[in-house]
Amino acid sequence: MSISSINYSSSVLGAQIRNINQQLTDLSTQLATGKLSQNYSGMGTNEGFAIAGRSQLSNIAAYTDTITNVNVNINLANTALQSLTTIRNTVQTGSASTAQDLNVNGQTVAQNTAASQFGSMVGVLNTQSGNRYLFSGTAFNTQSVANAGDIINGTTTQAGFKTVMAERQAADLGTNGMGRLVQTQPTPSSVRVSEDVAGSPFGMKIAAVSSTLTGATVTGLSGSPVSFSVDLNGLNPNDGDKLSVQFTLPDGSTEQIVLTASTATPTPAGSFAIDTTTPANTATNLNAALNTAITKLANTSLVAASAVTAGDNFFNTASSAIGAPVNNQAAPPAPISGATALSGASPSNSISPGFAAGDTITVNGTTLTFVNSGATGNQLNVGDSIQTLMSKIDQITGTSKPSTVHGGSITINTDDAASLNISGGTAGATAALGALGFSSSPITATQPPLRVGSSPASSATTLVNGSANTVKWYQGNDGPGSPRSTAVARVDDSVTVQYGAQADEDAIRQQLQAIAVFGTFSTSPTSQYAGGQVSALSLRVTQSLTKQPGQQHIEDIQTDLAMAQNTMKDAGTRQTQAKAQLQSIIDQAESASPDQVASEILSLQNALQASYQVTSNLAQLSLVKFL
C-alpha cells in the first residue's frame, strides 16, 4: 500500500497563511496610498456615492474655469469702460472751457484734444481678450470699430464723417448762406421770410413769430413752404417795440431772433433804426437788420447744429426693424415663415393672436385695414400670408431692399429708417403685431448712414441712404436683443450670466459721436463767425457729454457687468461649500484610516506569526516522535 505525500501548500493551514499574507499586502497598500483599494471593485458598497460626487466635482471644476475666464473678460471690459469715462470727462472739460483761440487749422486746443481722444476711444472699443473682441456682440471675431482714420477721413471708395459733415453743412446753409430761408421785401413797407422748399430736411425752420411793433401787421405762419411777413404799413413803430422770430434747427434745438426798434445813434446791436422823417426807410432798416440777424444765426448756431446732426446721420446707424423670433400655431410649433397666415383657427399655420376683420395698422401715415375677404387697395384679408403683409408694407415705405422673414424673425427694411413708423390702430392689431415679434409700438428703426441726396449740396432737398458709399463705423453684431445677451455663460447647474457688450450701445455711440463732431469740425480762423460757431458747438458737445435722465450711461453697462460678477461670486461660494461636502463623501467611501489599517496589520502579523509557529511545530513531527 502506498501513502500519498501531504502537500503543505494545499493544506488548510497553508491557505490560511496565504490569505493572511494577501491581507497584509492589501493593508500595506492602503497604508501607503490612503485608499481602500486600487480599483472600484474593492471600494465597497459606498463607491456609487463617490463616483457621483467625483462627477459633480468635475462639473464644479469646469464652472470654476468658466467663471475665471468670464471674470477676465469682464475685468477687461470694465477697464475699457472706465477709460471711456475718463475720455468723456477730458473732452467735456475742454468743451466747457471758454478758450476760443483758433490755430491755423481753425480748431481750438480742446478740439485738438478731442481728435486725439477719438483715436484713443476707438482703440479702447477694439479691446480684445484672447481672440475675442469685447465690444462686437456675437460677432466676437470681428473688429468692433473701424480704424479711426477711416471713420473720419474715409477710404478710397467710401466717404468718412468729415465728408458727410461738410455735405450737411452746405445743405443746411444753402446757396445764400441764410439757412435755406428766403427773404424779400414785397412792398416798400413790408418784409417777408419763407423757407425755400416745403418738407426739406435742411436749414432753419420757422417756428413762431410775434410782434409788439406799433401799427404793424404780422401775417403767418402760413403757406407751404412756411412763411411770415411784417408790414409796417407806412408807419414807424415806437422806440423799444420788438419783433421776435423763433427758429428750429436741424438738431432739434431752438433759437430766437429779437429785433428792437430804436432811435439811438449809433443803432445798438440787435436793433433796427427808426427813421423819424421817412418811415419807408424804417422798413428798409428792419429788412437789413433781419437779414443780418438771420445770416449770423445761420453761420453760427445753425452751423453747429448741422455738425451735430451730421454726427447723428453718420453714427446712429441701422436700416431695419427686427422682430423677435416667434412660432406659428401649427402642432408641433414651427417658426413663422412667409407662408404663415395672419389669422386662422388653431391648430393652423398662423399667428396667435391673429388679425381680425376691422383691425387697422398705420404704416408711415398710411392706414391698412383687415377684411374677411375681397381685399382691395390698402386692405388685407385676415387669411393672407405674412409675405403679403410685408409686401404691402414695402410698397408704402418704398424700400429698395425687400423685407424678409428668416428663422422665425421678421425684418422690415427701409431706405429711410428715420421715417419708419408702424403702429396698431386697434388693440387687436397691436396684439397681432406682438405675435409677429414686435412687442413695442410704434415699430421704428433708427437712422441708417444718411447722405445729402443730390449735388450741389447747397440746393439739395432730400437725405438718402448712404450705406453703399459711406464708411460703416461699427462692424460688430447689430442684431436684435440686449447687448448683454450676446455673450452668455453657464456658471452653475441652473445659473447663467450675460456679459456681452456692443460699441453701438447708446451710451457708447453717443459719446463717440459727440467727440468725433467736436474733434473733426473746423472753421476759417479769419471768419467773423468763427468764434460763434465754436462757442455754439462747444455748448452742444458739453450737453451731449453730460449724463441725462432716462438715457443709458457708461456706468449702466458697468453695473450690468458688476451684477454678472456678483452672480458668479455667489455661485463660486456655493460651489466651494459643495466641493468640501462632496470631497468628504468621497473620502468616507474610498479613504482608509491609517490607525485602523495599522491596527489590522499588527493583528494580522500576530496571526501570521502564530501560524508560522504552528507550521514549524508540525514540520518537526515524525512517526518516531509520535510513537
C-alpha positions in Angstrom: 0.0 0.0 0.0 1.4 3.4 -1.0 0.9 6.6 1.1 0.4 9.9 -0.8 2.5 12.8 0.3 0.9 15.7 2.1 1.1 18.9 0.1 1.6 21.8 2.5 0.6 24.5 0.1 -2.8 22.9 -0.5 -3.5 22.3 3.2 -5.9 24.4 5.2 -3.1 25.9 7.2 -1.2 26.9 4.0 -4.3 28.5 2.6 -4.8 30.5 5.8 -1.2 31.8 5.7 -1.6 32.8 2.1 -4.8 34.6 2.9 -3.1 36.5 5.8 -0.2 37.5 3.5 -2.6 38.8 0.9 -4.4 40.8 3.6 -1.1 42.2 4.8 -0.2 43.2 1.2 -3.6 45.0 0.8 -3.3 46.7 4.1 0.2 47.9 3.3 -1.0 49.3 0.0 -3.9 51.1 1.9 -1.4 52.5 4.4 0.8 53.8 1.6 -1.9 55.3 -0.7 -4.6 56.1 1.9 -7.2 54.4 -0.4 -9.3 51.3 0.4 -8.5 49.8 -3.0 -6.8 50.5 -6.3 -9.9 49.5 -8.2 -13.6 50.2 -8.0 -14.5 46.6 -7.1 -12.6 46.8 -3.9 -14.0 50.1 -2.7 -17.2 48.7 -1.1 -20.9 49.5 -1.3 -20.5 53.3 -0.9 -18.4 53.7 -4.0 -21.5 54.7 -6.0 -21.8 57.8 -3.9 -18.1 58.5 -4.5 -18.5 58.2 -8.3 -21.4 60.6 -8.3 -19.5 63.0 -6.1 -16.5 62.9 -8.4 -18.7 63.7 -11.4 -20.1 66.7 -9.6 -16.6 67.8 -8.6 -15.7 67.7 -12.3 -18.6 69.9 -13.2 -17.6 72.4 -10.5 -14.1 72.5 -11.8 -15.5 73.3 -15.3 -17.7 76.0 -13.8 -14.7 77.4 -11.9 -12.7 77.6 -15.2 -15.7 79.3 -16.9 -16.0 81.8 -14.0 -12.3 82.6 -14.2 -12.4 83.2 -18.0 -15.6 85.3 -17.8 -14.2 87.4 -15.0 -11.1 88.1 -17.1 -13.4 89.3 -20.0 -15.5 91.4 -17.6 -12.5 92.9 -15.9 -11.0 93.9 -19.3 -14.3 95.3 -20.4 -14.7 97.2 -17.2 -11.2 98.7 -17.5 -12.1 99.7 -21.1 -15.4 101.3 -19.9 -13.6 103.2 -17.2 -11.2 104.5 -19.9 -14.2 105.7 -21.8 -15.4 107.6 -18.8 -12.0 109.2 -18.4 -12.1 110.2 -22.1 -15.6 111.7 -21.7 -14.6 113.8 -18.7 -11.4 115.0 -20.5 -13.3 116.1 -23.6 -16.2 117.6 -21.6 -13.9 119.7 -19.5 -12.3 121.1 -22.7 -15.6 121.7 -24.5 -16.9 123.6 -21.4 -13.9 125.9 -21.3 -14.2 129.5 -22.6 -10.9 129.5 -24.6 -11.8 130.1 -28.3 -8.3 130.7 -29.7 -8.1 129.0 -33.1 -4.9 127.5 -34.7 -4.1 127.7 -38.4 -6.4 124.7 -38.9 -9.4 126.5 -37.5 -9.6 124.5 -34.3 -9.2 125.2 -30.6 -6.8 123.3 -28.2 -9.9 121.5 -26.8 -10.8 120.3 -30.3 -7.3 119.0 -31.0 -7.6 117.1 -27.7 -10.9 115.7 -28.8 -9.5 114.5 -32.1 -6.7 112.7 -30.2 -9.2 111.2 -27.7 -11.3 110.0 -30.5 -8.5 107.8 -31.7 -8.0 106.6 -28.1 -11.6 105.7 -27.8 -11.6 103.7 -31.0 -8.6 101.8 -29.6 -10.4 101.1 -26.4 -13.5 99.8 -28.2 -11.3 97.4 -30.1 -10.1 95.8 -26.9 -9.5 92.0 -27.2 -9.5 89.2 -24.6 -7.5 86.5 -26.4 -9.1 86.4 -29.8 -12.4 87.8 -28.7 -13.3 91.5 -29.4 -15.2 92.5 -26.3 -17.5 95.2 -27.9 -18.6 93.3 -31.0 -21.5 91.4 -29.5 -21.9 87.9 -31.1 -19.5 88.8 -33.9 -16.6 88.5 -31.4 -14.2 87.5 -34.1 -14.7 90.8 -35.9 -13.0 94.1 -35.0 -15.6 96.2 -33.2 -15.0 99.6 -34.7 -13.4 100.6 -38.0 -10.0 102.3 -37.8 -10.2 105.9 -36.6 -8.6 107.4 -39.7 -11.1 105.6 -42.0 -14.1 106.7 -39.8 -13.1 110.4 -40.1 -11.4 110.6 -43.5 -13.0 107.7 -45.4 -11.4 105.2 -47.8 -10.8 105.3 -51.5 -14.4 104.1 -52.1 -16.3 105.2 -49.1 -16.9 108.6 -47.5 -15.9 109.3 -43.9 -17.5 111.5 -41.4 -15.6 114.7 -42.5 -17.2 114.5 -45.9 -20.7 113.8 -44.5 -20.4 116.8 -42.2 -19.2 119.1 -45.0 -22.1 118.0 -47.2 -24.6 118.5 -44.5 -23.3 122.0 -43.6 -23.5 123.1 -47.3 -27.1 121.7 -47.5 -28.1 123.4 -44.2 -26.6 126.8 -45.1 -28.0 126.9 -48.7 -26.8 128.9 -51.6 -27.4 132.3 -49.9 -25.8 131.4 -46.5 -29.1 132.1 -44.7 -30.1 128.6 -43.6 -32.4 127.8 -46.6 -34.5 130.9 -45.8 -35.6 133.3 -48.5 -36.0 137.0 -47.5 -37.8 139.5 -49.7 -39.4 143.0 -49.5 -42.7 142.7 -51.3 -43.5 146.3 -50.8 -41.5 149.3 -49.5 -43.1 148.9 -46.1 -43.0 145.2 -45.6 -40.6 142.2 -45.1 -41.3 138.6 -45.9 -39.3 135.5 -44.8 -40.1 131.9 -46.1 -38.5 128.5 -46.1 -37.1 127.6 -49.5 -38.7 124.2 -50.1 -41.6 122.5 -48.3 -40.6 119.4 -46.4 -36.9 119.8 -46.9 -34.8 118.3 -44.0 -32.2 121.1 -44.3 -31.8 124.6 -42.8 -33.7 126.5 -40.2 -37.5 126.1 -39.9 -39.7 129.0 -38.9 -41.3 128.0 -35.6 -43.1 131.2 -34.4 -43.3 134.9 -34.9 -44.6 137.7 -32.6 -44.5 141.5 -32.6 -45.1 144.5 -30.5 -44.4 146.8 -33.4 -47.0 149.6 -33.2 -49.1 149.9 -36.4 -47.5 146.8 -38.0 -49.3 143.8 -39.4 -47.8 140.4 -38.9 -49.1 137.6 -41.2 -48.3 133.9 -40.7 -47.1 131.4 -40.1 -48.8 130.1 -43.1 -48.4 128.5 -46.5 -46.2 125.8 -48.0 -43.4 126.4 -47.7 -44.0 128.1 -44.4 -43.6 131.9 -44.4 -44.4 135.1 -42.4 -44.5 138.7 -43.3 -44.3 142.0 -41.4 -45.9 145.1 -42.9 -45.2 148.4 -41.1 -48.0 150.0 -43.1 -46.0 153.2 -43.7 -45.8 153.9 -40.0 -43.0 154.0 -37.5 -43.0 151.7 -34.5 -42.3 153.2 -31.1 -38.8 153.1 -29.6 -38.4 149.8 -27.8 -41.0 147.9 -29.8 -39.9 144.4 -30.8 -40.1 141.7 -33.5 -39.4 138.2 -32.3 -38.9 135.2 -34.6 -38.2 131.7 -33.4 -36.4 129.0 -35.5 -36.0 125.3 -35.1 -32.5 124.0 -36.1 -31.7 120.5 -37.5 -30.6 119.1 -34.2 -34.0 120.0 -32.6 -32.7 123.0 -30.7 -34.5 126.4 -31.0 -33.0 129.8 -31.4 -34.7 133.2 -31.3 -34.0 136.5 -33.1 -35.3 139.6 -31.3 -35.0 143.0 -33.1 -35.8 146.2 -31.2 -36.9 149.4 -32.8 -34.5 152.1 -31.7 -33.9 155.9 -32.2 -30.5 155.7 -30.6 -27.4 156.7 -32.6 -25.4 154.6 -33.3 -28.0 151.9 -33.6 -27.4 149.3 -30.8 -26.7 145.7 -31.7 -29.9 143.6 -32.1 -31.9 146.7 -33.1 -33.1 148.5 -36.3 -33.2 152.2 -36.7 -36.4 154.2 -36.7 -36.2 156.9 -39.4 -38.4 159.6 -38.0 -38.5 161.6 -41.2 -39.0 158.7 -43.8 -41.0 155.7 -42.4 -40.3 153.7 -45.6 -36.6 153.8 -44.5 -37.6 152.2 -41.2 -38.9 149.2 -43.1 -35.7 149.0 -45.1 -33.7 149.1 -41.9 -35.8 146.3 -40.4 -35.2 144.3 -43.6 -31.5 144.8 -43.3 -31.3 144.1 -39.6 -33.4 140.9 -40.0 -31.2 139.8 -42.9 -28.0 140.4 -40.8 -29.5 138.5 -37.8 -30.6 135.5 -39.9 -27.3 135.3 -41.6 -25.4 135.5 -38.3 -27.7 132.8 -36.8 -27.2 130.6 -39.8 -23.5 130.9 -39.8 -23.1 130.3 -36.0 -25.7 128.2 -34.3 -27.0 126.6 -37.5 -23.5 125.5 -38.5 -23.0 124.0 -35.0 -26.4 122.2 -35.1 -25.6 121.0 -38.6 -22.4 119.4 -37.4 -24.2 117.7 -34.6 -27.0 116.4 -36.9 -24.3 115.1 -39.4 -22.9 113.2 -36.5 -26.3 111.6 -35.9 -26.7 110.9 -39.7 -23.3 109.1 -39.7 -23.1 107.3 -36.4 -26.7 106.5 -35.5 -26.9 103.6 -38.0 -29.5 100.9 -38.6 -31.7 100.3 -41.6 -34.3 97.9 -40.4 -36.7 96.9 -37.6 -36.3 93.3 -36.5 -38.9 91.4 -34.6 -38.2 88.7 -32.0 -38.4 85.0 -33.3 -41.9 83.6 -32.9 -43.7 80.4 -33.7 -47.0 79.8 -35.5 -49.9 77.8 -34.1 -49.2 74.6 -36.0 -48.7 71.5 -33.9 -45.9 70.9 -33.2 -45.0 74.6 -33.1 -42.8 75.7 -36.0 -41.1 79.1 -36.7 -43.2 81.5 -38.7 -42.4 81.9 -42.4 -43.6 84.0 -45.3 -46.4 81.5 -45.8 -47.7 81.7 -42.2 -51.3 83.2 -42.2 -52.2 86.4 -40.5 -55.1 84.6 -38.8 -56.6 81.1 -38.6 -58.3 78.6 -36.4 -56.0 76.7 -34.1 -54.2 74.4 -34.8 -53.1 76.0 -38.1 -50.2 77.7 -39.8 -51.0 81.1 -38.5 -50.0 83.6 -35.8 -51.8 83.8 -32.4 -53.4 86.2 -31.7 -54.1 86.9 -35.4 -55.6 89.9 -37.1 -59.4 90.2 -37.2 -61.7 91.9 -39.7 -61.9 95.6 -38.8 -58.3 95.8 -37.4 -56.1 98.6 -38.8 -52.4 99.4 -38.7 -50.8 102.6 -39.8 -47.6 102.5 -41.9 -45.8 105.8 -42.3 -49.2 107.6 -42.1 -51.0 105.2 -44.4 -53.8 103.0 -42.9 -54.1 99.3 -43.8 -57.4 97.7 -43.0 -58.0 94.0 -42.5 -61.1 92.4 -44.0 -62.6 88.9 -44.1 -62.2 88.6 -47.9 -62.1 90.6 -51.2 -59.3 92.9 -50.1 -58.6 95.8 -52.5 -56.2 98.8 -52.3 -54.9 99.4 -48.8 -56.7 96.3 -47.5 -55.5 92.9 -46.5 -57.5 89.7 -46.0 -57.2 88.2 -42.5 -56.2 84.9 -44.1 -53.4 86.5 -46.2 -49.8 85.4 -45.5 -47.1 87.3 -43.7 -45.3 87.7 -47.0 -48.4 89.6 -48.4 -48.3 91.9 -45.4 -44.6 92.6 -45.8 -45.0 93.3 -49.5 -47.8 95.8 -48.7 -45.6 97.5 -46.1 -42.7 97.6 -48.6 -44.9 99.3 -51.1 -45.7 102.1 -48.6 -42.2 102.6 -47.4 -40.7 102.4 -50.8 -37.8 100.3 -49.7 -35.2 99.2 -52.2 -34.5 96.1 -50.2 -37.5 93.8 -49.6 -38.4 92.9 -46.1 -37.7 89.3 -45.1 -38.7 86.5 -42.7 -36.0 84.1 -41.6 -35.6 81.8 -38.7 -38.9 83.0 -37.3 -37.8 86.6 -37.2 -39.3 89.4 -39.4 -37.0 92.1 -40.7 -38.7 95.2 -42.1 -36.2 97.0 -44.3 -36.5 100.7 -45.2 -34.3 103.2 -47.1 -35.2 105.9 -44.7 -35.4 104.4 -41.3 -35.9 107.8 -39.7 -39.4 107.9 -41.1 -40.4 104.2 -40.4 -43.4 104.2 -38.1 -45.8 101.2 -37.9 -48.5 101.1 -35.2 -51.7 99.3 -34.5 -54.8 101.4 -34.9 -56.8 98.9 -32.9 -56.0 96.8 -29.8 -56.3 93.6 -31.7 -53.9 94.8 -34.4 -51.4 95.8 -31.7 -51.6 92.3 -30.2 -51.2 90.7 -33.6 -48.1 92.8 -34.2 -46.8 91.5 -30.9 -47.5 88.0 -32.2 -45.3 88.9 -35.2 -42.4 89.6 -32.8 -42.8 93.4 -32.4 -43.5 93.9 -28.8 -43.2 97.7 -28.7 -45.4 100.1 -30.6 -44.9 102.0 -32.7 -42.4 99.9 -34.7 -39.5 102.1 -35.6 -35.9 101.9 -36.9 -33.0 104.2 -36.1 -31.1 106.1 -38.8 -29.0 104.5 -41.4 -26.0 106.4 -42.6 -27.8 109.3 -44.3 -26.2 111.5 -47.0 -27.3 114.6 -48.8 -29.4 113.4 -51.7 -28.1 115.5 -54.6 -25.4 117.8 -55.9 -24.7 120.6 -55.3 -25.5 120.1 -51.7 -26.4 123.7 -51.2 -29.6 123.2 -53.2 -30.4 119.6 -52.2 -33.8 118.8 -50.7 -33.5 115.2 -49.6 -31.5 112.8 -47.5 -30.8 109.3 -48.9 -29.4 106.0 -47.6 -25.6 106.3 -47.8 -24.8 102.8 -46.6 -23.4 101.8 -50.0 -20.8 104.6 -50.2 -20.2 105.6 -46.6 -17.8 104.0 -44.0 -19.6 101.7 -41.6 -18.0 102.7 -38.3 -19.5 99.8 -36.2 -18.6 96.4 -37.5 -19.8 94.1 -34.8 -23.2 92.4 -34.3 -26.2 94.6 -34.8 -29.0 92.1 -34.4 -32.0 92.2 -32.1 -31.9 91.7 -28.4 -29.9 93.1 -25.5 -26.2 93.6 -26.0 -25.6 91.8 -22.7 -27.3 88.7 -24.1 -24.7 88.4 -26.9 -22.3 86.6 -24.5 -23.8 84.0 -22.2 -22.0 81.6 -19.9 -23.3 78.8 -17.6 -21.6 79.1 -14.2 -23.7 76.6 -12.2 -26.2 73.9 -13.0 -29.1 76.3 -13.2 -27.3 79.7 -13.4 -26.2 81.6 -16.4 -24.7 85.1 -16.7 -24.9 87.6 -19.6 -21.8 89.7 -20.1 -21.8 90.8 -23.8 -21.3 94.4 -24.9 -21.6 96.3 -28.2 -19.8 99.5 -29.3 -23.1 100.8 -30.8 -24.9 100.9 -27.5 -26.5 104.3 -27.0 -24.1 105.4 -24.2 -21.0 104.5 -26.1 -22.3 105.6 -29.6 -23.4 109.0 -28.3 -20.1 109.7 -26.7 -18.1 108.6 -29.7 -20.4 110.7 -31.9 -20.0 113.8 -29.8 -16.2 113.5 -29.6 -16.0 112.9 -33.4 -18.1 116.0 -34.1 -16.0 118.2 -31.8 -12.7 116.9 -32.9 -13.5 117.0 -36.7 -15.2 120.3 -37.0 -13.1 123.2 -38.2 -13.7 126.7 -39.3 -11.8 129.6 -41.0 -9.7 131.3 -38.4 -10.3 134.7 -40.1 -14.1 134.3 -40.3 -16.2 136.8 -38.5 -18.4 133.9 -37.4 -15.6 131.6 -36.2 -16.0 132.3 -32.5 -19.7 132.0 -32.6 -19.5 128.7 -34.4 -17.1 127.1 -32.0 -19.0 128.5 -29.0 -22.3 127.1 -30.2 -20.7 123.8 -31.0 -18.9 123.6 -27.6 -22.2 124.2 -25.8 -23.9 121.3 -27.7 -21.0 118.9 -27.2 -20.8 119.7 -23.5 -24.6 119.0 -23.2 -24.2 115.8 -25.2 -21.5 114.5 -22.9 -23.5 115.4 -19.8 -25.5 112.4 -18.4 -29.2 113.0 -19.0 -32.0 111.3 -17.0 -33.6 108.4 -19.0 -30.6 107.9 -21.2 -28.2 105.0 -21.0 -24.9 105.8 -19.3 -21.5 104.1 -19.4 -22.0 103.4 -15.7 -25.2 101.5 -16.5 -23.1 99.0 -18.6 -20.6 98.7 -15.8 -23.5 98.0 -13.4 -24.8 95.2 -15.6 -21.3 93.6 -15.7 -20.9 94.0 -11.9 -24.2 92.1 -11.4 -22.9 89.3 -13.5 -19.7 89.2 -11.4 -21.8 89.1 -8.2 -23.8 86.3 -9.6 -20.6 84.4 -10.4 -19.2 85.2 -6.9 -22.3 83.7 -5.3 -22.1 80.7 -7.5 -18.5 80.2 -6.6 -19.2 80.4 -2.9 -21.9 77.7 -3.2 -19.6 75.6 -5.2 -16.8 75.9 -2.7 -19.1 74.6 0.0 -20.3 71.9 -2.2 -16.8 70.8 -3.0 -16.0 70.3 0.7 -19.1 68.2 1.2 -18.5 66.1 -1.9 -14.9 65.5 -1.1 -16.0 64.4 2.4 -18.4 61.8 0.8 -15.6 60.6 -1.5 -13.1 60.3 1.4 -15.5 58.4 3.5 -16.2 56.0 0.7 -12.7 55.5 -0.5 -10.1 56.5 2.1 -8.6 54.2 4.6 -7.9 55.2 8.2 -4.2 54.9 9.0 -4.8 54.0 12.6 -7.3 51.3 11.7 -5.1 49.9 9.0 -2.1 49.8 11.3 -4.1 48.0 14.0 -5.3 45.4 11.5 -1.7 45.0 10.2 -0.5 44.3 13.7 -3.3 41.8 14.3 -2.5 40.0 11.1 1.2 40.0 11.8 0.5 38.3 15.2 -1.8 35.8 13.5 0.8 35.1 10.8 3.5 34.6 13.4 1.2 32.1 15.3 0.5 30.3 12.0 4.2 30.1 11.2 4.9 28.7 14.7 2.2 26.0 14.3 3.6 25.2 10.9 7.1 24.9 12.3 5.9 22.6 15.0 4.0 20.5 12.6 7.1 20.3 10.4 9.0 18.7 13.2 6.6 15.8 13.6 7.7 12.2 12.8 6.5 8.7 13.3 9.2 8.1 15.8 8.2 11.2 17.8 4.6 10.3 17.5 5.3 6.8 18.9 
